[in-house]
Amino acid sequence: MNRKTIISMILAAAMATGVLACYAAKKKQVIINSEPQGATVFINGEVVGQTPVKRELTFDKPEKQRYVIILRKEGYRPQTRYHYYQDSPN
């Protein structure tokens, strides 16, 4: 790589970091369960385990971001839920 390309990459990374710093990431603990237990849990398309599952979800842009949670178990219809960030009441 020539020097000009490397400098451009560093500037792009610094600019992206600055934009992300404008948003304060918020985290929420969620417990995902099912009846019967043992359903496979997908969060945003990734298998994260079988119910019950405890996960921390990070919201980089809380006002816009959502998580898609799908539960699948043989012999049952898949269930889809959407989880949005909500501030807890004081």
Secondary structure, DSSP 8 states (H G I E B T S, - for coil): --HHHHHHHHHHHHHHHHHHHTS--EEEEEEE--SSS--EEEETTEEEEESSEEEEEEESSTTT-EEEEEEE-TTS--EEEEEE------
